Amino acid sequence: MREWLLIFGGIGFVSALLILLRHRLKRVRLYTELAERRTPVIQEHPPKIQSQADVNQLADHFRQELLVRVESFLDPLSLERIRGEIRANADRVERSFVPLHKQGGTVSYEKIHYHAPACLGMYHSETLRQWLSQVVCEDIKPTADHDQSSCSLLYYQQPGDHINWHFDHNFYKGRHFTVLLSVVNQSQTGGLSRSKLMHRRRDGRDVEVDTAENVLVIFEGARVLHKVTPIGAGESRAVLSMTFSTDPSLSWFKEFCRRVKDTAFFGIRTLWD
């Protein structure tokens, strides 16, 4: 009996391993296809940066604070295209709730490839990449295709949606930067929502970052403690979130840790997808 149990156990283990391997190969093919199909999409949906901010001054401020904000970043047409995609993808939001940490909705990088061409064009814009590189004084690149948080849409729609104090843990070999474009930020009366982006300065003070619509915020999340305060009833806030790294490669162990982190946004499936 024991021998049969060992045989069946071995067969079960090998079968599970083959299923996981088949799934992994399928996902690798998917990422290859996504990378191939996005090239014409990026070319057809380039964003136009209208900001006249002095990049050298921004770079000086970033060196001091590791965070900088830029008003009126995109031209009206580029912003409206992204806003339209945020509205069109509202039914694709994946809701998540982690007690004492976060509550909100997210649209993943994979879905953005299929349903948000202007957002995809924004993330992979060479013009944007070069502009950001000047601000952070590093040559940065988009992060991994299989990282669902590389480029995502963050929705604060339901009362209490928020994310508590945290760092954006860096799993990559290079420095890691978070870039947020505020696209929707509205209260019931037409002003800004009560949901605020906060960060803790080096002197220990908690400071609000103005995230009115069309404000771009760049920060090194692994070194800047930050949070988003709860949104109120009838209010709406949506952000295009993008991550970049000076070296977007990572070890298998860091990749596993990154997937565990992403379960807070996309559920348990991220452990094997």
Beta strands, then each sheet from edge to edge (+ up, - down):
strand 1: 67-70
strand 2: 94-98
strand 3: 102-107
strand 4: 141-142
strand 5: 151-156
strand 6: 162-166
strand 7: 176-186
strand 8: 197-200
strand 9: 206-209
strand 10: 216-219
strand 11: 226-228
strand 12: 236-245
sheet 1: 1+ 10- 7+ 12- 4+
sheet 2: 1+ 10- 7+ 12- 5+ 3- 2+
sheet 3: 1+ 10- 7+ 12- 5+ 3- 6+ 11- 8+ 9-
end
